[in-house]
Amino acid sequence: MKPTLLCLLLLAVSTGCTSRIDREAVVARHRIVTHATDPHSPAQVGNGGFAFGMDITGLQTFVPFNTLSDWSWHSFPQDETTRRQHYQGVPVEVGGRSVPMDFPDETQPGISDWLAKNPHRFNLGRLGFRLLKADGNDAAECDLRNVSQETDLWTGIVTSRFSLEGHPVEVRTVCHPDRDAVGVEVASPLLKQGRLQLFLDFPYADDRYITEYVGDYDRPERHVSRLTAQNDTTALIQRTMDSVTYNVALHWNDPSARLDAPQTGSHRFLLRPGNCSRFSLTCEYAPEVTEAPPVPELFTQSREAWCEYWSSGAAIDLSGSEDPRWQELERRIVLSQYLMRVNEAGAWPPQESGLVNNGWHGRFHFEMIWWHELHFLLWNRPESAAKALSVYHKFLPTSRLRAERQGLRGARWPKCTADRDVEWPHLIHATLIWQQPHPIYLAETRYRTDPNPETLEKWSDVVFATADYMADFVRLDTAREEYVLGPPLCPVSENTPIFETCNPTFELAYWRYGLNTAQRWRERLGQEREPHWDDILQRLAPLPVQDGTYVTYEGIPDMWTRYNFEHPALAGIYGMLPGEGVDRTIFEKTLDRIFDTWRFDRVWGWDFPMLAMAAARCGRPDKAVDMLLHDSKNFRFDVHGFATGGPFPYFPSNGGLLTAVAMMAAGWDGSAGTAPGFPTGWHIKSEGFSKMQ
């Protein structure tokens, strides 16, 4: 079936043949066009679990952008000292008893440091052009003329054009929608002249905390790249890096091309096209031996998959709005949808910078899963979030063991980890708790979009294990006759004294939401309410108030001058959350205080969508839009759509934007009217969204 016909059929099915939105037109008006390489911002193709970043040539010719996958994890071998050490946590007094917590162990610093750096994500390899000038010297980017690059969001194909010494070059780059394969097609008279070749280069892993260009190219002795098979149009390279082995399968169209293996001390292969004016290459990376598909298959599959993505789920069109800012907001929305599908729909929850580079050694944070994945559910694209959210089922057994080691029931979810559930020893990682109710919120959202017994059965173990831990985690203060969230505890803002922080507002509100929702799940399954959970709900400490406003935690000193930076999580209790136990009058005064006094030069990117959601719930849609377009260095979206707000790029900003837009367009429980989060003068066309809780 032709891709265009397929798109028409998908649109008809998804909108009942009465679509109010020309989806392709919305996407097309935000096509990405650039004329030079930004060394910090690559164009990308990808499929959610694999992504390839490129410079202005359509490959990684002049800038070593990354090729990353959700399976590309590596650990450095342990030295003799570390192998003898056994990390068991650090005993900490909690509520009158000794609890092993995942703090760095000063008596065994080697194993604590090793666990901090391992596993880490590694770069699968670099693919680029070798461009030769007429004098035989390698060309630099400054030698190129007539440079342009366009990312066709509707098809997932990047087209790059330039000329070298008067000779035109056209490159098209694409990614397979289901396989870790990148394809390139290049047309140029330079091919026949032998002045346009392709190279593959492979680095060793590195242990840098935040890494823009992932990999160490200066340690060739630490890894092996071996050409294991080759014929006229295919080749197989086997990579070995300590305990990791993977394969790189090549398929090209020119039987006269020649692949040269690296010289000693190098991992750079050179592919020399023969007598042709158009050359194509597929490069597929896989843990197992595979045969790379031909490039035409990648182009066909990419067009169909991206057409299906854009034609299904929700859509929004802001073009009828009177406010001239509609175009920038819509650009951010469209580009964020593309980037989240490229970077954040893989087998594991994504890291903050997706598959662009490595932050925190490439690991993912459990407290950020809400910001990375919830939007897929609200935009009615649950299939894009399904694999990442399965981490709760995968890690349930080990999370139960973590809770058991602390003497508690249920499941204690990790804070920062990788493809195996081993926490990174860190003071904040061990004491952060706002990631705990996330699976209940996500499961409830999934149930609302698919309310059937199968959803309840699938998620019930996760929901109840989460609630069991939450119920055991609170402590009964017998003097107050209240259940409290006591220290050591790190709240959302991560800027308060861990051994003094008690009853943080956001966490108290989230605990109330989580236990209430878990009780509803018991009732839906025909079970009795859990009496202990009800007792906690009745006697849980109230949200702390000082001088008529909510504050970050109970008894906090100098709230609005000393702690008015980092995440203004107070806004989340009636923005992210539906506001159970929240006094609306106090909350609105609190929100005003945040807007008036918060240091927005010291916040993170998802704080602005959180504030937008709070403003929308309070009937202040003008402020909601202002927050989504706030002129802060921590919330900017570059030409490729990458957002700031943390290590660049910072995808919680993109995910938060999409979540807030979904809420503002479809509404939330108790809202009324069409697009209740947008102000007068914003004429919104939307379809397919799910209402937020």
Salt bridges, closest charged atoms under 4 A:
GLU80 OE2 - ARG84 NH1 3.49
ASP113 OD2 - LYS117 NZ 3.54
ASP138 OD1 - ARG130 NE 3.11
ASP143 OD2 - LYS133 NZ 3.88
GLU150 OE1 - ARG31 NH1 3.06
GLU165 OE1 - ARG195 NH2 2.46
GLU170 OE1 - ARG161 NE 3.04
GLU185 OE1 - ARG172 NH2 2.89
GLU185 OE1 - ARG278 NH1 3.46
ASP201 OD2 - ARG268 NE 3.42
ASP206 OD2 - ARG208 NH2 2.90
ASP207 OD2 - LYS117 NZ 3.64
GLU212 OE2 - HIS40 ND1 2.71
ASP242 OD2 - HIS74 NE2 2.72
ASP260 OD1 - ARG258 NE 3.06
ASP260 OD2 - ARG272 NE 2.58
GLU284 OE1 - ARG179 NH2 2.81
GLU297 OE2 - HIS176 NE2 3.68
ASP317 OD1 - ARG29 NH2 2.88
GLU322 OE2 - HIS683 NE2 2.93
ASP323 OD2 - ARG325 NH2 2.87
GLU328 OE1 - ARG331 NE 2.92
GLU328 OE2 - ARG332 NE 2.71
GLU330 OE1 - ARG29 NE 2.60
GLU330 OE1 - HIS30 NE2 2.64
GLU344 OE1 - HIS372 ND1 2.64
GLU352 OE1 - HIS372 NE2 3.11
GLU367 OE2 - LYS415 NZ 3.03
ASP421 OD1 - ARG402 NH2 2.50
GLU423 OE1 - HIS429 ND1 3.87
GLU444 OE1 - ARG524 NH1 2.74
ASP450 OD2 - ARG446 NH2 3.82
ASP468 OD1 - ARG409 NH1 3.49
ASP472 OD1 - ARG409 NE 3.47
GLU481 OE1 - ARG539 NH1 2.61
GLU482 OE1 - ARG480 NH2 2.70
GLU523 OE2 - ARG529 NH1 3.07
ASP534 OD1 - ARG529 NH2 2.61
ASP535 OD2 - ARG539 NH2 2.98
GLU554 OE2 - ARG480 NH1 2.70
GLU588 OE2 - ARG584 NE 2.70
ASP592 OD1 - ARG620 NH1 2.76
ASP607 OD1 - HIS567 ND1 2.78
ASP626 OD1 - ARG325 NH1 3.02
ASP631 OD1 - ARG636 NH2 3.34
ASP669 OD1 - ARG448 NH2 2.79
GLU687 OE2 - ARG23 NE 3.14
